[in-house]
Amino acid sequence: MRIVVNGQQAFGKSVLDELMKRGEQVIAVYCAPEKEGQRPDPLKEAALGYSLPVYQPKSFRKPEVWEELKGLQPDVCMMAYVTLFVPEEFLNIPVHGTFQYHPSLLPRHRGPSSINWPIIQGEQKTGLTIFWPDNGLDTGPILLQKEVPIGPDDTLGSIYFDKLFPMGVEAMLESLDLVKEGKAAKVVQEESQATYESWCKAENVELDWSRPVDEVYNMIRGANPQPGAWTKLGGKTLQIFDARKGPAASGAAPGEITEVGGDTFSVAAAGGQIVVERVKPEEGKKVAAAEFLQGGALQKGTRLGS
């Protein structure tokens, strides 16, 4: 089967590597064009290492790009992490169409930050979907899905790198096998269950210490490592990364530093505390809380927040 891979970054590279290990007939790779001064995409570097032709259109909306793909005579296209919009005129060119990886249980959490939001919203499970994209945003029929639990201390990083990344690579190959066997499903998404969230950006993850401690902790977890939940300390931004929950501190105001230890410091929230282990000050790099505390910036009773 003549396969085109369209993707980018480490996930796209891993999918391509596994296809090549299996001896699949990959005929071309599409990936995002580099910005000026930017290093080549890992997928592009891998494709060139396999002596595969690489195409990097700035837009997939152009008829000349569609004609280019037609000339390759593909049987199927596998979309492995694509950020540019790809219209149906391109998607429908391969004989068996195009399928795509999305890291949520569609139709839940359509959109670009679909791993952050389930954690931030306190959900106990997420997963991945392989689906047949159309001109909507993550709206096409579902080929297969796989669930993963969100543990009480999971972060964006642990959910993606430990679970959804490796499982997603396997699911892309499983989907290809189903296409080859003529067993690939096309289950219409249930629109009544659909949700959409846009990018999870810094402005979305300012910590409100007056909120219940579980909500504060979920926001820290869901933004770790990107974009990084934050608060204010003396008028400057302080991002909080690794942390854990602690019991309530009697009489402490929201955002008040309740304990300053050798390796951590604790902050009061409603019904509990956040024990902070790793931070990034506005003018500095990520450091362990122990290193940050050496500067004497925090004392018991200091208040965090706007």
N, C-alpha and C positions, 0 to 999 in steps of 0.2 A: 504494500500500500504506500503510495507516494504521499509523504507527510511534510507539511509546512509547520514550523514552530514560530509563533508570534509571541514575544514576551520581552522580559528584561530582568536585570539584576540576578541575585543568587538563585532565586526560585526558577527563573527561566533557564539558567545554566544547568541546574540540577536535573530538570526535566529533560533537557537535551542530552546531558551526559548519560542518563539512564536509557534513553532511546538508542543511543549509539552503542552502549554496552550490550543491548539486546539485539543489535544488528538490524535495527529498523531502517527503512529506506527514507531517511530525511533528505529532502531535495533542496530546501532553502530555509533561511532564518530571517525573520523580520524583527527589528528592535528599534527602540527610540533613538533618534539622532542625538549625538553629544552636543552639549552647549560648549561655547568657546572656552578652551582651557581645561575642559573636563576630560577625565580619563575614559577610555573606551569601556562600554558596558561589559560586565563579566560574560553575558550571553554572547555578545559579539566576539569577544576574545576567544571563547570556546569554539564558536562556529568557525572562525578562521583557522583555529588549530585543527579542526576536522576537515579543512579545505571545502567548506560549504559556502555557497554564495550568500551574501548578507545584503538585505535591503533595509534602508532607513528613511522611509518617507516622512516628511514633516506633517503630512495629513493623509488619512485614508479616504478622504472624501472626493478624491480626484479620479476622473475616468482613466487617466494614464496609469494610475496605480492599479486599478482593476484589471486593465488590459495586461499589465505586467504579470499579475498573478495568474490570469488565464493562460498566459504563455507557458507557465510552469506545469500546467495540467495536473494540479494536485487532486488527490482523493479525499484528503481531510486536512483541516487546519486545527492546531492545538494552541489555544491562547493561554499562556502561562504568565500571568501578571502583566496586564496591559493597561496603561493609563490614558492613551489617546483613544478618542471615540472611533469605533470601527463600524461603518454603516453596513446594512444588509447587502448592498451591491457587492461588497468585498466578502462578507461572511458566507454568502450563498454560492460563491464560485466553485469551491471544492465539490466533488461528486457527492460526498457524504456530509457536507456542511462543515461547520466550525463549532467546537465546544470550548468552554472556558472555565477556569478555576475561580471560585469566589469564597473567601474565608468567613462565611456565616451560613446559618441554616435558612436559606431563602424560603419564603419571601421576607423573613425577618432580617433587619439590618442591611437593607440595600444601601449602597453608597461606599465612599472611599475609605472610611475609617471603621470598617465593620468588625474589627477585633477589639478596638478600644471600648466601644459603646456597651456591649453586653456586660463587660466587667464593671464599668462605671455605673451601670444601671442595676448592678447587684444580681444579675442572672447566674444560675447555677450550671448552665450548660451552654455550649455553642457548637460550632462544627464547621463543615465545609460543604460546598455544593459545586458539582460540575454541571453546567447547564449550557443550553444552546442559545447564545446571545441573539438579540434582535435590536431594533432601533430604540428600544426603551433602555432604562438604566437598571440593569440586573433583573430584567423582567421575563426573560425567555424561559422555555420549558426546561424542566429538570431532568438530567440524565441519571445522576446518583447523588446521594448525600451520606455523610458520616458525622456522627456526634462525638463530642469530647466534653468531659466534665470541666467546669471551672472550679478549681479548688479554692478554699477560703483564703489562701495566700498566693494564688496565682497572679502573675502580672501580665501585661501585654507581651513582654519578652518571653516569659515561660510558655504562655499559651501558643504563641506563634512558632518560636524556634524549637520547642520540645514536642509540640503536638501538631499544629496545623501545617507547618512546613513539611515535615517528613511524610505525614499522612496525605498531604496534598499531592506530592510527587507520585506516591503510590496510586492515588485515585486517578490521576491523569493517565497513567499507564493502564489501569483497570478499565477506564473508559474507552481507551483506544482498542483494547481487546474486545469490548462489547460491540463497538462499531464494526470491527472486522467480522465478528460472528453474526452480525445483523440483529443483535439483541439490545441495542442501546435504546433506553426508554426516552420518551418525551412527555413528561407529566406537566400539565399546565399548572402554574403557580396559583395559589389561592389568594386572590387579591384582598379578601377581607382580613387576612392575617398579615398583610404587608406593612412594614415600617421602613422609613428612610431617615438616615442621619447624614449630614454633610461631614466635611473634614473635622476631625478633632484637633483644634488649634489651641494655642496658648491662652487665648481669651476665654476658652471654654472650661479651663481647668484651674481657675483661681480657687483656693481653698477657703471655705466659709467655716470657721471653727465653731460657729454656733449650731451647725447642723449635727445630726446624730453621728456618733463616731464611726458607725458602719459605713455611712455615706461618704465621710471624709476619707476613710481607708480605701473604699472602692475607687474613688477618684484618683488617689495616689497610685494604686495598682494599675488602673486602666490607662494611665498616662506614663507608665514606666516601661521603656525608656523614652518614649516620645509621645507627646511634646514636653512632658515633665510638669507635674502639678506644682503650683507655686503659691507663695504667700509673701507678705512684706515684713521686713525686719529693718527698722530704722529708716523707712522710706525706700529701701532697696529690695529688689526681688531676690528671694531665696527659693530655689527649686528643691523639692523633696522627692527622693527616689526610694531607696530601700527603707522599709519601715515595718512596724508590726503594731498590733493593738495592745493596749494595756487597760487595767481597771480604772474606774473613775477615781478622780482625786477630789476629796471633799473640799468644798468651798472655793475651788479654782474657777476663774472666769474663762470663757472661751478664748482660746489662743494664748493662754498664759503658760509660760514655761514652768512646769511643776517639779522637774528633776533635771539636774545636769550631772551626768555620771562620767566615768572615764571614757566610755566608748559610745554613749548615746545621750540624747536629751529627750524629754517627754513634753508633749503639748496637750493641753486640755481641750477636749471637744465635748459635745453633749453626751453624757452617759459613759464617758471613757476617756482614754488618752491615746495619742499616737506616739509611739516610741521610735524616734528617728535614728536611722543608721547610716544614711548616705545623703549628701546634699550637693547643691551647686550654687555658690553665691553668685551674685550678678556680675562681679568682676573676678572670675576665676573658673576653675575647672571642677569636675565632679571629684569629691573627696569623701572619705569616711568621716562620719560625725566626729570621731575622736580627733582627727586632724583639724577639722573646722573649729572645734572647741578650744584648741590650743591658742587661738587668737584672742580669746577672752571676750568674744562678741556676745555671748549669752550668759545670763545669770538667772537663777531662780527668781520668778516674778516678772521677767521680761514678757512683753506682750507681742505676739505676732499678728499680722493682719493689717488690712487697709485702715 
